[in-house]
């Protein structure tokens, strides 16, 4: 089904549609990541990551992507970036490292792109 508002053939670079198909495919990983809000679930995952992925019915492809810490590929497969951050933190990646990986950059390149240009200010000028 084509959207009348979005042309999926002409998306801006770095935009991935979360279609019904992707959302369905990502449901197990999203539930799994959402449930990592619970300390008990985090402890279970630390103790037996493979068992927890099995318990949640995580697709074998997604399991491989989790092991590889390929967060962008998981987003492309339907994972929600906001709950996925819980999982990336469990794997020792900071928010910055996760963002850099998703953009295909080193942490240093990512941080450099976040800096203000010379002369720019975060404060509004007084008139």
SULCORQUI-V437456 format. One record per backbone hydrogen bond with DSSP energy under -0.5 kcal/mol. CO is the residue of the C=O (numbers start at 1). NH is the residue of the N-H. E is the energy in kcal/mol with one decimal. If there is no record, write none. Layout:
<<CO | NH | E> <CO | NH | E>>
This chain:
<<6 | 8 | -0.9> <7 | 10 | -2.2> <8 | 11 | -0.5> <12 | 15 | -1.6> <17 | 19 | -1.1> <19 | 23 | -3.0> <20 | 24 | -2.2> <21 | 25 | -2.3> <22 | 26 | -2.3> <23 | 27 | -0.5> <24 | 27 | -0.8> <26 | 30 | -2.7> <27 | 31 | -2.5> <28 | 32 | -2.5> <29 | 33 | -2.8> <30 | 34 | -2.6> <31 | 35 | -2.3> <32 | 36 | -0.6> <33 | 36 | -1.0> <34 | 37 | -1.6> <35 | 38 | -1.7> <38 | 42 | -2.2> <39 | 43 | -2.4> <40 | 44 | -2.3> <41 | 45 | -2.3> <42 | 46 | -2.5> <43 | 47 | -2.2> <44 | 48 | -2.3> <48 | 52 | -2.3> <49 | 53 | -2.5> <50 | 54 | -2.2> <51 | 55 | -2.7> <52 | 56 | -1.9> <53 | 58 | -2.7> <54 | 57 | -1.4> <59 | 63 | -2.3> <60 | 64 | -2.1> <61 | 65 | -2.0> <62 | 66 | -2.4> <63 | 67 | -2.6> <64 | 68 | -2.0> <65 | 70 | -2.7> <66 | 69 | -1.1> <69 | 71 | -1.3> <70 | 74 | -1.6> <71 | 75 | -2.0> <72 | 76 | -2.6> <73 | 77 | -1.3> <74 | 79 | -2.8> <75 | 78 | -1.7> <79 | 81 | -0.5> <80 | 84 | -2.3> <81 | 85 | -1.3> <83 | 86 | -1.0> <83 | 87 | -0.8> <84 | 88 | -2.4> <85 | 89 | -2.3> <86 | 90 | -1.6> <87 | 91 | -1.3> <88 | 93 | -2.6> <89 | 92 | -1.7> <94 | 98 | -2.5> <95 | 99 | -2.5> <96 | 100 | -2.5> <97 | 101 | -2.5> <98 | 102 | -2.3> <99 | 103 | -1.4> <100 | 104 | -0.7> <100 | 105 | -2.8> <101 | 104 | -0.9> <106 | 110 | -2.6> <107 | 111 | -2.9> <108 | 112 | -2.3> <109 | 113 | -1.7> <110 | 114 | -0.7> <111 | 114 | -0.9> <111 | 115 | -0.6> <112 | 115 | -0.7> <117 | 120 | -2.4>>
